[in-house]
């Protein structure tokens, strides 16, 4: 009956929303406390933007936007899980249905799908006919911090996660792997908006150089256009949308990290106007 369906959906939404609130709140708050308070002075040279712009008003706005983002995510999860419970999707929980390499290899396939979907949606959101209505909210945060990672107009997380629906209908996906991709997304998004470069010198010259770094996405916020990928640099490489100063800025930050930590804030240099 319709009333049973609505009741079940509301119950699942409440559970999903509060679970996401606790998980995201704990992870982002811990990262904010560690890097923006406890180790702020010691890791000053690790900062990407040397002129700090984050203030209380920005944090308050980002926390409000986070509620919309988490609510949209919870709603999407409820819809997908309900369809799965009714047998409409190809999600499965029995690992014996497919080989182990397929079950867990799906993690990398889903990351590629997510990155591809994100890249093209991100470029669409930067189109001048759309940008000011949706994506401009996220770009109000020029100097990013962990809470920026969930600060969006409510339509943006809906658009960016919509790929899960057709995939769930078309591709057999081991449910724990889908959950692992979502957890990776949380941590990778946090890394991109941390405000600090944690990867070591030479990272962009090693075999993992196809991965994005915190500097990569931070430059997107300070320079606006370019560096549209989320997990990988591949699409930016192929379509030549990677910012030309990225490698230079990454190396400059690495050189700065080797020096003794600074006693006072810097207001000029890479990442500062």
N, C-alpha and C positions, 0 to 999 in steps of 0.2 A: 504493500500500500504506500501511497505517496507520503503519508505522515511518518511511516516507519523509515522510509528513505531519507526524508529531511532530518529526522531525529538522529539517524546513524551518521549522516553527513556532518551535522553540527557537533556530535560527540567526537568524531574523528578529527574534525577541524580544531576543536579546543585542545585535544591531546597533542596534535601536530604543532599547533602554534606555540603552546607552552614548552614543548620539548625543544623546538627551535630557539625560543627565547632564552631558555636556560643554557643550551649549548653555545649559541652565538654570543650571548651575554657574557658567559664565563670566559670563552676564548678571547674575545675582543677586549674585554675589560682587563684581563691578565696581561695581554700584549701591550695595551695602552699604559698600564701601571709600570711595567718593566722598562719599556723604551722611552716613554714620555715623562716618567717621574724618577723611578729608582735609579736607572742608569743614564739618565738624560745628559748629565755633565760628562761622565766618563766616555760616552759614545758620541759626543758632539761631532767628532770628525767623521763619523759614519753617517751623519745626516746627509740627505741628498740635496734638499733645498736649504741653503745655509741661512736664509732669512726666514725666520719662523713667523707664519701668519695666523696660525690656529689660535682662536680665542674661545671664550665661553659661549658666545652666540653661535659659532659654527658647530661646536659640540652639541648644543641643545637642538639645533636644526637637524643634525645628522641622526641623533637619537630618535627624534620624532619620525623622520623618514624611515628609520629601521623598522618601526612598528608596521608600516605599510608593506615594506619589503617582505618581512617575515610572514605577514598575513597572506600575501599573495602566494608565497612559497607553500604555506600550509594548505591553502586552498587547492593549489595544483596537485600536491601530494594526495589529498583526499580524493580528488576526482580520479587520478590514475589508479590509486589503490582500490577504489570502489569498482572501477571498470575491470581491474584484474580479478577481484573477488567474484565477479559475475562471469568470468571466463572470456571477456572480450579482448584481452590483450595477450601478448606472448611472453609476459613475464613469468618466471618460474622460480620455485624455491627448492626443488629437489635436484641436487647436483648430479644425480645419476642420469638425468635426462640427456646430458651432453658430456663430452669428454672434459677432463679437467683443464686442458689447454684452451678449450673454447670458453668454458665458464669464466676463467680468470683472464684470458686474452681479450675478452670483451671489454675489460677496463680500458685498454689502450684504444680500442675502436671507439668507445663512447667519448673518450677524451678528444679524439680527432674530430668526431661529429660536433661535440660541444664547441671546440675551438673554431671550427669552420662556421658554424651557425653564429657564434659570437662575433667573429670578424665582420661578416657581412651585415648583421644587424647593427653593429657598432658604426659601421660606415654609413648605413642608412640613417641612423639617429643623428649623425653629424650633417645630414643634408640641410641646407638652409631653410627649406620649407617645413622641416619637422623639428629641428634642433631646439628652438626656443620653447616649444610646447612640452617636451619630455626630457631630453638629455641635459638641458641647461641646468636642471636642478642638481645633477651629480657634479657638474663642472663649477658650481659655486664654490666648491672646495678646491682651491688652487694648491694650497699646501695640504697634503693628505695625511691622514692618521688612521689607525685601525677602524675607527667608527665610520670613516668615509666608505669603507668596503660594503656597507649595507645602506648607504644613503642614496636613494633613487626616487624619482617620480614613480608612483605605484604602477604605471603601465610598463615601465622599463623591465623590471624583473619578470613580469608576465611574458613579454616578448622574448627575453633572453633565455627563458627556460622552456619555451613552447616546443622546442625540438623533442622533448621527452615524449610527447603524445604520439606523433607519428612513429617514432622509434619503438615505443611500447606495443604498437599495433602491428608493426612490420617485422621486427627483429627479435628472435628469442634472446632474452636478457636474464641472467641470473640475478635475482633481486638483491642479494648482498653486494654484488658488484656495482649495481646502480647506486646503492647507498654509499659505497666507497668512493665513487665518482663525485657524489655530492659533498662528501667530507673533504676530498681533495680540492674541490672548488672553493670551499670555505677557506681552507688554509692557503691556497694559491692566491685567492682574492685578498686575503689578509697580507700576504707577502707583498703583493703589488701596491697596497696602500699603507704599508708600514711607515714609510717616510725615512727608513734607514736601509742601507745596502749591506746585507749580511753575506752575500756570496763572496768567495775569495777572489783575489787577483788571479787573472788568467782564466777565469771561468768562461769568458766569451771566446777563448781560443781553444778550449777543450772540446771533447766529444759531446758535451751537454750544451753547447752554445746555442742549440735550436730552442732552448727553454727561455722564457722571458725572465727578466730580473725585476727587482723593485725599481731600479733606475729606469728601466724601459717604460713602465707604465707611469711612473712619476713624471717623466718628461712629457707624456701625453697630456697630463693635467696642466703643466706649466707652459707648454708650447702649443697645446690645443689640437693640432692636426698631426696625424702620423702615429705609428706604434699602436695599431688598432687590435692586435692579437691579445688573447688572454693567457693561454697556456704556452703557446709556441710562437716563434718568430717567423714561421714558415710562410704564412700568407703575406706578411709584410715584406718578406724577401721576394716572393714571386711577383708581387704587384708593385714593388718598389715604393712602399709607403712607410718604410722604417725611417725615422728621423736621422739625418746624416751625422748629427753631432752625438748620437747615442754612444758609440764606442769611445769617443774622446771623453765624454762626461763620466762614463763608467771607469775608465782608467784614471781620471783625475781624482775620483772619490777613493779609489784603491790606494793611490799615492798618499792622499790625505790621511787614510786610515793607519798608515805606518808611522805617523808622527805622534808625539805626545798629545794627549787630549787638551783641547783649548780651554783657557780659563774664562773666556768671555765669548758671547755670541759673535758670529761673523755675519755681516750684512752685505757682502759682495763676493763674487766668485761664481763657480758653476752652480746653476740652479737659482741664483738670486738675480733680481733685476738690476 
